[in-house]
Amino acid sequence: MRILLVHTGFLPAVYYGGIERVIWYLGKELIKMGHEVTFMAQRGSTCDFAEIITIHANQNIVDQIPDRFDIAHFPLELKGMDRIKIPYLITMHGNINDKRYLDRNTVFVSRSHASSYGSEQYVYNGLDWDDYMKPDLHNQRFYFHFLGNASWRVKNVKGAIKVITSTPSEKLIVMGGVRFNMNMGLRFTLSPRVKFIKRTGGSEKCRLLNQSKGLIFPVIWNEPFGLAIIESLYYGCPVFGTPYGSLPELIHSDIGFLSTKSTEIVSALNNSYDRELCHEYAVENFNSRKMAEAYINKYAEILTGRKLHLSSPQLLSIQEQKFLEWK
């Protein structure tokens, strides 16, 4: 199969790069499976295992799609999708909060993500674990961590800090934030038990995860998936978060704890979790081969001429409150 993977930004991922990382590993895995893969990305993108077509900034991306491919795969719905001359699939990675109709070939990234749009079409994100530093699951651990864009309020870094500072002596490393932030509401963290690392990726991120006791992830939105979850589990880190979006679907009681109350999460930090179980769960369920195989099945269905949905997916319920409950 000749597959075009479209990304509206740069490849490969720089630092964290969530969507970029998923697209990259999907392409790499599809090639291993014998398919012909080409990326389409912004000028300056590079790849040592596949061709890259450069996106021209002065043209609509849709109008730049060559017709020599069997199928094109997009990371979001773009304007003018009806002009595409070849079959296509769209993965929706984020959330919207309006009643617009989505394309009938839209795929979501978790079961809960799909169900909120009245859909059953989803594919879990997967990572190429061979590209990650091998974890030491029996080493000494020194702190907990937060992983994500701390300036994005729905990720609730304030909640993670509150959890840690409510303990007698635990420490937190915030990967993806700064001590003083004014981007989305004033936040200044005084506690010396909280360390901030603005940008981290590659071996440095792996090293930090491999010395962590667990991920503090008290999101206050319906998380579609959360790469931070599976990366943390890979390094034997249980997940302490809120029961929103995909979290109840991904996290069971043997690998983490979910609550809307910070006091309950504080108590759960003392629970005992099996690091090897956390690691094996991530490796077996969220790898790039599983993801690629699932997408191949979706591609095959579309190539028969059918749409993935009989009718256009649409958000079932508008979220009236800005942020979900957190105490």
N, C-alpha and C positions, 0 to 999 in steps of 0.2 A: 504494500500500500504506500502511496506517495502522500505524505502528510506535511502540511504547513502549520507550524505552531507560531502564532502571532503574539507578540508582546509589545505594548505601547511604550515601554521604557527601554532600559539598557540591559544587556546580557554580557557576561554572567552576573550573578548577584554580587553587590558590593556590601560588605558588612552583613547585616541581617538578611535583608532582601527576601521576604516571605514568598510572594507570588513568583518572583524571578527564580527562586530556588526550586519551586514545584515544577515550573515549566521546563527548566533546565534538565532536571532529573527525569521528567517524563520523556523528553526527546532522547536522552541518552539511553533510556530503557527500551524505547521503541526501536531504536537502531539495533540494540542487542537482540531483539526479537526478529530482526530481519527486515524491518520496514525502512523506507527511505524518508528521512526527516530533514526538513529545511526550517530554519528559524527566520522570522521577520521581526526586526527590532530597530531601535534608534541608531543613528550614525554613531560610530565608535564602539559598537558591540563587537565582540570577538568570540570565536568558538573553534576548538581544535578537533572536533569530531563531526561537525555538520556545517553545511553552507548557511550563510546568513544573508538575507536580502535586506538592504537598508531602506528604512522608511523615509520618504521624502516629506519634510515638514510642511511644505506648501500645498500638499494634496491630501484629500481625505484618504485614510488608510484603506477603507473599503474599496476605493477605486484603484488601488495599487495591487490588489490580490491577483496573481497570475492564474490562468485557467489550466495550467499544466498539472495541477495537483488533484488527487482524488477527493481530498477533504481538507478544509481549513478549520483550525481550532483557535478560538478567541478567548481571552481572559475576562472579557466583559462585552456587553452589547453595544455596538457602535452605531452611529447614525448611518442610514442608507444600507442596512443589511439586505434589503430586498434587491439591491443591485448586484449582489455577489452571484457569479455565474457557476460556482461549484458548490457542492454540498458543504455544510459547515455545522459546527457545534460551538456552543458558548458555555464556559464555566463561570458561574456567578460566585465570586469569592467573598463578597461583602453583603451588607444589608441595605435595603431602602425602607422608607417609611411612608409610602404613598401607594395608591391603587393602580398604578400604571400596569398595563399588560406586558408581560415578558415574552420573548421569542419562544416559539414552541420547541426549539431545539436547545433549550437551556438545561444545564445540569448544575446541581448544587453540591456542596462539599461535605454535607452530613445529612443523616436522616431527618434530624430535627430542623435543619436549615431548609430542606426540601418541603417538609410538611407544613411549614409556616406559609408556604405559597401554594398549598394544595397539591403538591407534587410528590412522587415517589422516585424521582430520578436524581440520584446522587452518586458521587464517587469520592471516597475518602482521599485526602491528600496523602502522599507517600514520599519518603526520602530515601536516598541511596546511602544506606548506613555504612557501606564500604568507604564512603568519602569522609566519614567522621572518625576522629581519634577513638581508638578502642577504649572503652571505660574500664576503670579499676573499681570493681563493685565491693571491694573489701577494705578500702582505704579509710583513713580518718576524715571526717567531714567537719567543716568549721562554721558554716553559716547557711542561711536560706537565701533564695534569690527571687527576683522579679525579672521577667524577660518580656520586653515589648516596648512600644512607644509610650514612654511615661508622660508625654505631653498630651496624649489623647485621653481625655477624662474618663471615657467608658472603660479604659483598662484599669483605672482605679489604683494607681500607685499610692495614693493617700491611704487607701484601705490596707494595702500591703504594709506600709510603714506603721500604721496604727496597730496591726497585728503584732509586729515585731517589738515595737516599743511598749506593748502591754505585757510582754514577757519579762522575767527578771534580768536576763542577760543575753538573749539570742541576738544575732547580727543578721543584717540583710545587705546583699549586693544588688543594686538596681542596674540592670544591663539595659540601657536604652533611655537614660535620663540624666538630668543635671540637678544639683542641689537647689538652685534658685531658678524657678521657671515662671514666666509670665505669658507664655503662648496661649494657654487655654485656662485662665484663672490663676491668680497669684498662689504660688506655693514655695515656701522656703523651709527646708528640713534642717533642723538644728541638731538632731541626735547624732552623736559620734558613732553610734552603732549601725548607722546606715551609710553605706559607701555607694557613690554614683560612678558609673562608667558610661559615658555618653554614647560611644559607638564601639561595638565589638563584633568580631566575626572570626571564622576560621578556627585555627588551633587555639587562639586565646579564649574564644567563647567556649570551646570544648573543655579546656583546662579549668575554667571557672565552674562550669556545670559539674565537672567530675569531682569537685570539692564541696558541693552543696548538699545540704540535708534534704532540701525539697523546694518546690516551686510554690510561691505565694501568688495566687492568681484570682483575686476577688473581683472579677469583671462585673460591671453594672449595665451590661447590654446582653443581647442574645448572641453570644459568640458563635459565628458560623462553624469554625473548626478549631484553630489555635495550634500553629506549628510549635509554639513554645511548650505546649503540653507534651507533644510526642518527643521533642528533643530532650526535654527534662527527664521523661520516663526512660529514654534510652540510656541516660547516665545514672539510672537507679534512683532518681528523685521522685518521691511521691508528690502528688499535686493537691494543694489546699486551696479550694476556690469556692465559687458561688454556683448554685444549681441552675444556671441560665444557658439557653441555647444548647450547644452540643455537649456541654460538660457532663450532665448526667448520663449521656449516651456513651461517652468516652471513658469516664472515670467511675470505677466501681470501688467498693469499700476496701478491697485488698490493696489498692494502689493509690488511695487518696481519700480525702474527706471534703464534703461540700456543705456549705451553710451560708445563710444570709447574715449570720451574726458573728461579729469579730470575736466575741468571747468564746464561742464554741470552736472556732478555728484555732484560737490560742491554745485551748485545752487539747485539741487534736494533734498539735505539734509534738506532743509527748507520746503519741501512739507509735507502735512498732510496725514497720513495713519492710517487706522483703525486697531488697534492691534488685536481686536477680529476677524476681517476678515482674517488677516494673520494667526492667530492661527487655526481657523476653516478650512481654506484651507489646511493646513498641515495635520490636523487630518483626514479629510475626504478623501484626495487623496493619502496620502503617509503613510498608516498604514500597519503593518505586515500582517493583515488578507487579505487585497487586494492583497498584493504581493504573499502570499501563494496560494490564489485561482488562481491567474494567472499562477503560476508555475505548479499547479496541472493540469491545462488544457494543458500545454505544455507536462508534463509527460505522460498524457493520450494519446496524439497524437503520441508520440514516441513509446509508448507501443503497438500501433496498427501495428508497423513495418514500419511506414513511417518516413522519415527524415523531419525536420522542413523546410529545404530549398531544392528546386529542384536541385540547383547547389551550389557550395561552395561560401560563401560570400567572397568578396574581396574589399579592399579599392578602392574607385572609383577615388580619386584624391590625389596624393602625395602633401603634404604641403611643398612648396619650402622654404619659409621663416621660420627662427627658432622660432620667436615669432609673434603673430598676432598684428595688429595695436593698439597702445595705445598712446595717446597724453596728 
